[in-house]
């Protein structure tokens, strides 16, 4: 029966192939004449040849010919790899169909291209373009086995494209820059210069025991144009998005792949997930903005933001875990006088991760003492936020002893380690874990009175597949795919208690998992290693969450020289500090205020509150964070424009982009110095600075 079915499919395919005079496979290079169909918008073209290989062309802004420019070579772009490590990538074109569509992404056109491989696989490539997204093309690819034998597939690949290196090499600039959304234990940069010899796999699963997850987008750009690929599914998938620039190649390549064993029996079909390609000018910001809008159309919308999410922060972590309550309370007045509005009680209030009992050495009367502690914060004119690290349980805890059923287990039945706290993962897709976490939120916000949560830990960004038999998962990856639903339950519970609650998730050095972002209303640079990380993470998260999203630059003590407020203020990030009181001993001694530091910190906090740039519109498409020198960020707030320039030692001309017609006064708003005036028609400023320059341009009103 199956043999007859497969035979019928094969005969059908062959007959269609002959009807349309399907071109023969050839070992000669593909030429423009080989193209059988091109999918086009005004900004992007995907051209397919008679083997269903493809290449991308893009509309380069400023191209005097006004034509599409090829970004790379024609090559296999969607294909599969078998158990024998054979690549099946040549599919003789059979037929195409075109139809109009109207779905959650709006009005568009859907093109279906079918092809047949010599192994008997029919590839069906559904390519969709939408009026709302002229720089994007979406792919749904499937493979049907029409042969007389099973085919064991170990990997599928979508959107394998190259971007040719610039024809003229720069002595000072890399060939490419990139955004890569994967997470690694070394907490590497998300934005990276790319030169020959570079490669990174960008696996979206666990790249070490407690570092994983991320945003499934990789973006590669030259100075004139860029290309990105990613997936558009509404839950995380264990894909990789490799970026490679081999020494001997003419350009760099990107694609998206999924490695998983699939025995494709006779007549069966393997479907890939929905993927996309996007092209753009300047840097990656336009890609992330498009991606965010697409995912919102599909139902993953970012949360509303309370005004308090923008308020500056003092965190008690300067005193570290062994704080005493009196020294924390003794810092509140100073924090308020310096202009700070939040007080965060960090790690150390609990007996252990998992149990979350109050440490009776610090809070001897339990809940009553914690309620009193929160009241004292409020009485000092500050809002109270509490640190918490869910999904972790320490060895020896009551929770582990009484509820081992919550554990996330691997296929060998072993626990998954969380290295920082020497604890174990709990499964976010298990009802027992979810309910336990919701009860804790009700206690912290409802009973103790906290107005916000600082949810902390690199393990929060992604989890491994769970094989715990007690959970009855439909498949092990359910734990991965339902992590966002866990955060949704936490967020909903918090908002039910306090609609104005601020929920910050700090995934400690990992690259934020996009599917978690709708369930928080404050992000953070999450333990930045440099000020460069503060700035480029800020740009990234505004792209993913919104041009006015509240992004916290983290404790200023983590920035360059432990005092770089400029890297937060200039890009529209919330400022914060973990200073301790003068004369502090132990861990707090390293962050103790002196008169000069207090004066400087107060000045920056005051400027931040006066300008409140996070509430402006971050204009991430005006400047290229990689190729534009100096590094520049721009924000529009009301009629004013704000520019932030960063360079070690600059002397020369600065270009002021994005101004509406008119004349503007230029002011260094940190030092309150007017630098002159400029007309939008020739908006440049010749100046010099060291480190940074933050300026405000306000319209000159004619008398």
C-alpha positions in Angstrom: 0.0 0.0 0.0 2.7 2.5 1.0 4.8 1.4 -2.0 2.0 2.2 -4.4 1.3 5.5 -2.7 5.0 6.5 -3.0 5.1 5.4 -6.6 2.0 7.5 -7.5 3.6 10.6 -5.9 6.8 10.0 -7.8 5.0 9.5 -11.2 2.9 12.7 -10.4 6.1 14.6 -9.8 7.9 13.4 -12.9 4.9 14.2 -15.1 4.7 17.7 -13.7 8.4 18.1 -14.3 8.1 17.2 -17.9 5.0 19.4 -18.4 6.9 22.5 -17.3 10.1 21.3 -19.1 12.0 21.1 -15.8 15.6 22.0 -16.4 18.2 19.3 -16.0 20.7 19.4 -13.2 24.1 20.6 -14.3 27.5 20.7 -12.9 28.1 24.0 -14.5 27.7 27.2 -12.4 24.2 28.7 -12.3 23.6 31.8 -14.3 20.9 34.4 -14.4 19.2 32.5 -17.2 18.7 29.6 -14.7 16.3 31.6 -12.6 12.8 30.1 -12.7 11.1 32.5 -10.3 11.8 35.6 -8.2 9.9 36.7 -5.2 10.0 40.5 -5.1 9.1 43.5 -2.9 10.4 47.0 -3.4 13.3 46.3 -1.1 14.2 42.6 -1.4 14.3 39.9 -4.1 14.8 36.2 -3.6 15.7 34.5 -6.9 15.3 30.7 -7.3 17.0 28.6 -10.0 15.9 25.3 -11.5 17.3 23.4 -8.5 15.6 25.7 -6.0 18.8 27.2 -4.9 18.5 30.9 -4.2 20.2 34.2 -3.7 19.1 37.5 -2.1 19.3 40.9 -3.7 18.6 44.1 -1.8 17.8 47.7 -2.5 20.9 49.6 -1.3 19.9 53.1 -0.1 21.7 55.6 -2.3 22.3 53.2 -5.1 22.4 55.6 -8.1 21.2 52.9 -10.5 18.1 52.3 -8.4 18.5 48.6 -9.0 18.6 45.6 -6.7 22.2 44.6 -5.8 23.0 40.9 -5.3 24.2 40.3 -1.7 25.8 36.9 -2.4 26.1 33.9 -4.7 23.4 31.6 -5.9 23.6 28.5 -3.6 21.6 25.8 -1.8 19.5 27.7 0.7 17.0 25.2 2.1 18.1 21.6 2.3 18.4 18.5 4.6 21.2 16.3 5.8 20.8 12.5 6.2 22.2 10.1 8.7 25.0 9.3 6.3 25.9 13.0 6.3 24.7 13.3 2.8 23.4 16.8 1.9 20.2 16.7 -0.2 20.1 20.2 -1.7 19.3 19.9 -5.4 15.5 19.8 -6.2 14.5 20.0 -9.8 11.8 22.6 -10.2 8.4 21.1 -10.8 5.8 23.8 -10.4 4.8 27.1 -8.8 1.6 28.6 -7.6 0.8 32.2 -6.5 -2.1 33.3 -4.3 -3.1 36.4 -2.3 -3.3 36.0 1.5 -4.5 38.0 4.4 -3.6 36.9 7.9 -2.2 38.3 11.2 0.7 39.8 9.2 -1.7 41.6 6.9 -2.3 41.5 3.2 0.3 39.7 1.2 1.3 37.2 -1.5 2.2 33.5 -1.0 4.3 31.7 -3.6 4.6 27.9 -3.5 7.6 26.3 -5.3 7.8 22.5 -5.6 10.9 20.5 -6.5 12.0 16.9 -6.7 15.4 15.5 -5.6 17.1 12.4 -7.2 16.5 10.7 -3.8 12.8 11.0 -4.1 12.2 13.9 -1.8 9.6 16.5 -2.9 10.5 19.9 -1.4 7.6 22.3 -1.0 8.8 25.9 -0.3 6.1 28.4 0.7 7.4 31.9 0.4 5.3 34.7 1.8 5.7 38.5 1.5 3.5 41.2 3.1 2.8 44.8 2.3 3.4 45.7 6.0 6.9 44.2 5.9 8.6 45.1 2.6 12.1 44.1 3.7 11.1 40.6 5.0 10.4 37.3 3.3 8.9 34.3 5.3 9.6 30.7 4.6 7.6 27.5 5.4 9.4 24.5 4.0 8.5 20.8 4.0 9.9 17.6 2.6 7.8 14.6 1.5 9.4 11.2 1.0 8.2 9.7 -2.4 11.0 7.1 -2.6 10.6 3.4 -1.9 12.7 3.5 1.3 12.8 5.5 4.6 15.1 8.4 4.7 16.8 9.2 8.0 17.2 13.0 8.3 19.3 14.5 11.0 19.2 18.2 10.2 17.3 20.7 8.1 18.7 24.1 7.0 16.8 27.2 6.0 17.9 30.5 4.6 21.5 29.7 4.0 22.8 33.0 2.4 26.1 34.7 1.9 27.0 38.4 2.1 30.0 39.3 0.0 32.8 41.1 1.6 33.3 44.7 0.7 35.2 45.2 -2.6 37.5 47.7 -0.9 39.0 46.6 2.4 39.3 49.2 5.2 42.5 49.4 7.2 40.6 50.5 10.3 37.2 48.8 9.9 36.2 45.1 9.9 34.6 43.6 6.9 31.3 43.1 8.7 29.5 43.7 12.0 27.0 41.3 13.5 24.3 40.8 16.1 24.1 37.3 17.4 21.4 36.4 19.9 22.9 33.3 21.6 24.0 33.0 25.3 27.4 31.8 26.4 29.0 31.4 29.8 31.8 33.9 29.0 29.0 36.6 28.7 30.4 37.7 25.4 29.2 40.8 23.5 26.0 40.6 21.5 27.5 43.0 18.8 30.7 41.7 17.3 33.1 42.8 14.5 33.5 40.0 11.9 36.7 39.3 10.0 38.0 36.3 8.1 38.4 33.2 10.3 35.4 34.0 12.5 32.7 31.4 13.3 30.0 31.1 16.0 27.2 28.4 16.2 24.6 30.4 18.1 22.7 27.5 19.5 19.5 28.6 21.2 19.5 25.7 23.7 21.9 25.3 26.6 25.5 26.2 25.7 26.6 25.2 29.3 24.6 23.8 32.2 23.0 27.1 33.1 23.7 29.4 30.1 21.3 29.1 27.2 18.3 30.6 25.4 18.3 33.8 23.5 16.8 35.7 20.6 16.7 33.5 17.5 18.0 36.1 15.1 21.4 36.5 13.5 22.2 39.8 11.6 25.3 40.4 9.5 25.9 43.8 7.8 28.4 45.7 5.7 28.7 49.4 5.7 26.1 49.6 2.8 23.7 46.8 3.5 22.8 44.0 5.9 21.0 40.7 6.0 19.4 38.8 8.9 17.7 35.4 9.4 15.6 34.0 12.2 12.5 32.2 13.1 9.0 33.5 13.6 7.5 30.8 15.9 5.7 32.0 19.0 7.6 29.7 21.3 11.4 29.0 21.6 12.9 26.3 19.4 16.2 24.5 19.8 17.7 25.9 16.6 21.1 27.2 15.7 21.9 30.2 13.6 25.6 29.8 12.6 27.6 32.7 11.3 30.8 31.8 9.5 33.5 33.7 7.6 36.0 31.3 6.3 39.5 32.6 5.3 39.2 31.3 1.8 35.7 32.5 1.1 34.6 35.7 -0.6 32.1 36.5 2.1 30.4 35.4 5.3 27.4 33.1 5.6 24.4 32.8 7.9 21.5 30.3 8.1 19.1 28.7 10.6 19.2 25.0 11.3 17.6 22.3 13.5 19.5 19.1 14.4 17.1 16.4 15.3 16.8 12.8 14.1 13.7 12.2 11.9 13.1 8.9 10.1 11.0 10.0 7.2 9.0 6.9 6.2 7.4 6.4 2.8 4.8 9.0 2.2 5.6 11.0 5.3 6.3 14.7 5.5 8.8 16.7 7.6 7.9 20.3 8.2 10.4 23.0 9.2 9.4 25.9 11.4 8.6 29.3 9.9 11.7 31.3 9.2 12.5 34.6 7.7 15.1 36.8 6.0 15.3 40.6 6.4 17.5 43.1 4.6 18.3 46.6 5.9 20.6 49.6 5.6 22.8 50.6 8.5 22.9 48.3 11.5 20.7 45.5 13.0 18.2 47.8 14.7 15.7 47.7 11.8 15.7 43.9 11.9 14.9 43.7 15.6 12.2 46.4 15.2 10.6 44.4 12.4 10.9 41.2 14.3 9.2 42.7 17.4 6.3 44.0 15.3 5.9 40.6 13.5 5.8 38.8 16.8 3.3 41.3 18.2 1.1 40.6 15.2 1.3 37.0 16.2 0.3 37.7 19.8 3.6 38.2 21.6 3.1 41.9 22.6 5.2 43.7 25.1 3.6 44.7 28.4 2.4 48.1 29.4 4.9 50.0 31.5 4.1 51.9 34.7 5.9 55.3 35.2 7.8 54.0 38.2 9.7 51.5 35.9 11.7 54.6 34.8 12.7 55.7 38.3 16.4 55.5 39.3 17.5 52.7 41.6 19.6 52.1 44.7 20.4 48.5 45.3 21.7 47.0 48.6 24.0 44.6 46.8 26.9 46.8 47.7 26.7 45.2 51.2 26.4 41.7 49.5 24.9 38.6 51.0 26.1 39.2 54.6 24.4 42.5 55.0 22.7 43.5 58.2 19.4 45.1 58.2 20.5 48.3 60.1 23.1 49.2 57.5 20.6 48.8 54.7 18.0 51.0 56.5 20.8 53.4 57.4 21.4 54.1 53.7 17.9 54.9 52.7 18.0 58.6 53.6 21.2 59.1 51.7 19.7 57.4 48.6 16.6 59.5 48.7 18.6 62.7 49.2 20.7 61.8 46.1 17.5 61.5 44.0 17.0 57.8 43.9 13.5 56.4 44.0 13.8 52.6 44.4 15.5 50.6 47.1 16.3 47.0 46.2 16.9 44.3 48.9 19.2 41.9 47.1 20.4 38.3 47.7 20.9 37.3 51.4 17.4 37.8 52.9 16.6 34.0 52.5 17.9 30.8 54.1 18.3 29.1 50.8 17.3 29.1 47.1 14.1 27.0 46.9 12.8 27.3 50.4 12.8 31.1 50.5 12.4 31.2 54.2 13.4 34.5 55.9 16.8 34.4 57.5 15.9 34.7 61.2 19.3 36.2 62.0 18.2 39.2 60.0 14.4 39.0 60.4 14.0 37.3 63.8 10.2 37.9 63.9 9.7 36.5 60.4 7.0 38.1 58.3 6.3 40.9 60.8 9.9 42.1 60.5 9.9 42.0 56.7 6.7 44.0 56.6 8.2 46.5 59.0 11.3 46.6 56.8 9.3 47.4 53.7 7.3 50.1 55.6 10.6 51.8 56.6 11.6 51.9 53.0 8.3 53.5 52.1 8.5 55.9 55.0 11.9 57.1 53.6 10.1 58.0 50.4 11.3 55.1 48.4 9.7 52.1 46.6 10.7 48.6 47.7 11.9 45.9 45.3 13.0 42.4 46.3 15.6 40.1 44.8 14.4 36.5 43.9 15.9 33.6 41.9 13.1 31.2 41.0 13.5 27.9 39.2 16.4 27.0 41.5 16.6 24.7 44.5 19.6 24.1 46.8 20.7 20.7 48.0 19.5 20.0 51.5 16.4 22.2 51.3 12.9 21.3 52.5 11.6 22.0 49.0 14.0 19.4 47.5 13.2 16.9 50.2 9.4 17.3 49.9 9.0 18.1 46.3 11.7 16.4 44.2 8.9 16.0 41.6 9.6 19.6 40.6 13.1 18.9 39.4 14.1 19.2 35.7 15.8 15.9 34.8 17.9 14.9 31.8 17.3 11.7 29.8 19.6 9.8 32.3 17.5 11.0 35.2 20.2 13.4 36.4 19.6 16.9 37.7 20.6 20.0 35.8 23.1 22.2 37.7 22.9 25.9 38.3 26.5 26.8 38.9 26.3 30.2 40.6 24.2 29.0 43.5 25.3 25.4 43.4 21.7 24.5 43.0 19.4 22.5 40.6 16.9 23.5 38.0 13.2 23.2 38.6 11.0 22.5 35.5 9.0 25.6 34.4 6.5 23.5 32.5 5.4 21.5 35.6 2.2 22.7 37.4 3.8 22.1 40.8 6.7 24.5 40.0 4.3 27.1 38.6 2.0 27.1 41.7 4.9 27.1 44.2 6.3 30.2 42.4 3.0 32.0 42.3 2.5 31.5 46.0 5.9 33.1 46.6 4.9 36.1 44.5 1.7 36.5 46.5 3.8 36.5 49.7 6.4 38.9 48.5 4.1 41.5 46.9 0.8 40.8 48.7 1.9 40.0 52.3 5.2 41.8 52.6 4.3 44.8 50.5 7.0 44.9 47.9 6.2 47.0 44.8 8.6 45.2 42.5 10.8 42.1 41.9 14.3 41.8 40.8 14.3 38.3 39.3 17.9 37.3 38.9 20.1 34.5 37.5 21.5 33.4 34.2 19.5 30.1 34.5 16.3 32.1 34.0 16.9 32.7 30.3 16.6 29.1 29.0 16.2 25.6 30.2 17.1 22.1 28.9 14.6 19.5 27.7 13.0 17.8 30.7 12.6 14.0 30.9 11.1 13.8 34.4 8.4 11.1 34.1 6.3 12.8 36.9 5.6 15.7 34.6 4.0 13.7 31.7 5.4 16.1 29.1 4.1 15.5 25.6 7.8 15.7 24.5 11.0 16.7 26.4 11.3 20.1 24.7 8.0 21.1 26.3 10.1 22.6 29.2 12.0 24.7 26.6 8.9 25.9 24.8 6.8 26.7 27.8 9.3 28.8 29.7 7.6 31.9 28.5 4.3 30.6 29.8 5.9 30.2 33.2 7.0 33.9 33.2 3.5 34.9 32.0 2.0 33.2 35.1 4.5 35.0 37.4 3.8 38.4 35.7 0.0 38.0 35.7 0.1 37.0 39.4 2.2 40.1 40.3 -0.1 42.4 38.3 -3.2 41.0 39.9 -1.8 42.0 43.3 -0.4 45.4 42.2 -1.2 46.6 38.7 1.8 49.0 39.0 4.3 46.3 40.0 7.7 46.6 38.3 9.0 43.2 37.2 12.7 43.2 36.3 14.2 40.0 35.0 18.0 40.0 35.1 19.4 36.9 33.2 23.0 37.7 34.3 25.1 38.1 31.2 22.9 36.0 28.9 21.3 37.3 25.7 17.7 38.0 26.5 15.3 35.3 25.2 12.7 37.2 23.2 9.9 34.9 24.2 10.3 35.9 27.8 10.3 39.6 27.2 6.5 40.2 27.1 6.3 39.1 30.7 8.5 41.8 32.3 8.3 45.6 32.2 11.9 46.4 32.9 15.1 44.9 31.4 18.7 45.5 32.6 22.2 45.3 31.2 22.5 42.3 33.5 26.0 42.4 34.9 27.8 44.2 32.0 31.5 43.5 31.6 32.1 46.9 30.0 30.3 50.2 29.2 30.2 49.0 25.6 27.9 46.2 26.8 25.7 48.7 28.6 25.3 50.7 25.4 24.8 47.9 22.8 22.5 45.9 25.1 20.5 49.0 25.5 20.1 49.5 21.8 19.3 45.8 21.3 16.6 45.8 24.0 15.0 48.9 22.7 14.8 47.3 19.4 13.2 44.2 20.8 10.9 45.8 23.3 10.2 49.3 22.0 11.8 52.6 21.3 10.7 53.9 24.7 11.1 50.7 26.7 12.5 51.0 30.2 16.0 49.6 30.2 18.2 49.7 33.3 21.9 50.3 32.8 22.6 48.3 36.1 24.8 49.5 38.9 27.1 52.2 37.7 29.9 50.5 39.6 29.8 47.8 36.9 30.7 50.2 34.1 34.1 51.4 32.9 36.0 52.9 35.8 33.0 52.2 38.0 31.6 55.7 37.3 30.4 55.8 33.7 26.9 57.3 34.1 27.3 58.8 30.6 26.8 55.4 28.9 23.4 55.0 30.6 22.1 58.6 30.5 23.1 59.2 26.8 21.3 56.1 25.4 18.2 56.6 27.5 18.9 53.9 30.1 17.7 54.1 33.8 20.5 54.9 36.2 21.4 53.1 39.4 24.0 52.4 42.0 24.9 50.1 44.8 26.9 52.6 46.9 27.3 52.0 50.6 27.7 54.5 53.4 31.0 56.2 54.2 33.0 54.1 56.6 31.4 50.8 55.6 33.4 47.7 56.5 33.7 44.3 54.9 32.2 43.9 51.4 30.6 47.3 51.6 34.0 49.1 51.9 34.6 48.8 48.1 31.5 50.9 47.3 31.6 53.4 50.2 30.7 57.0 49.3 33.0 59.9 49.8 32.2 63.6 49.3 33.4 63.8 45.7 31.6 60.6 44.7 28.4 61.7 46.3 28.5 65.0 44.5 29.2 63.4 41.1 26.6 60.7 41.6 24.0 63.2 42.6 24.7 65.4 39.6 24.2 62.5 37.2 21.0 61.3 38.9 19.6 64.9 38.8 20.4 65.2 35.1 18.8 61.8 34.4 15.6 62.8 36.2 15.4 66.2 34.5 15.8 64.8 31.0 14.2 61.4 31.5 15.4 60.3 28.1 14.1 56.7 28.4 10.6 58.2 27.9 11.8 59.7 24.6 11.9 57.8 21.3 15.2 56.0 20.7 16.0 56.5 17.0 18.0 53.3 16.5 18.0 53.4 12.7 19.8 56.8 12.4 23.3 55.6 13.2 25.2 52.3 12.7 26.7 51.2 16.0 29.5 49.4 14.3 30.6 51.4 11.3 29.7 55.0 12.3 32.6 56.7 14.1 32.3 58.0 16.7 29.7 55.6 18.2 26.4 57.7 18.2 23.0 57.3 19.7 20.0 59.6 19.1 16.7 60.2 21.0 13.8 62.5 20.2 11.8 63.9 23.1 9.2 66.4 22.3 10.7 69.1 20.0 14.2 68.3 21.2 16.9 65.9 19.9 19.5 64.4 22.1 22.8 62.9 20.8 25.3 60.8 22.7 28.8 60.4 21.2 31.4 57.9 22.5 35.1 57.8 21.6 38.3 57.7 23.5 39.7 61.0 22.1 37.7 62.7 19.4 38.6 65.8 17.3 36.6 66.5 14.2 33.2 66.8 12.7 30.0 65.2 14.1 27.0 64.6 11.9 23.6 65.4 13.5 21.0 63.2 11.7 17.3 63.1 12.0 16.5 66.8 12.6 13.3 68.3 11.2 13.8 71.6 9.2 14.8 74.6 11.3 17.5 76.1 13.4 18.7 74.6 16.7 20.7 75.5 19.7 23.4 73.0 20.6 24.0 72.5 24.4 26.2 70.2 26.3 23.6 69.4 28.9 25.9 67.7 31.4 28.1 70.7 31.8 25.4 73.3 30.9 27.4 74.8 28.1 26.0 76.2 24.9 28.1 75.0 21.9 26.4 77.1 19.2 23.6 76.8 16.7 23.0 74.7 13.6 20.5 74.5 10.8 19.0 71.2 10.0 20.0 71.6 6.3 23.7 71.3 7.2 23.7 69.8 10.6 27.2 69.2 11.8 29.3 70.1 14.8 33.0 70.4 14.8 34.3 69.8 18.3 36.6 67.7 20.4 35.9 65.5 23.5 37.4 62.6 25.5 35.2 59.6 26.4 31.8 61.1 25.6 29.8 64.1 24.6 26.1 64.4 25.4 24.3 67.2 23.7 20.7 68.6 23.5 19.4 70.3 20.4 16.4 72.5 20.9 14.6 74.6 18.3 15.5 78.3 18.1 12.2 80.2 18.3 12.2 83.2 15.8 11.4 86.5 17.4 
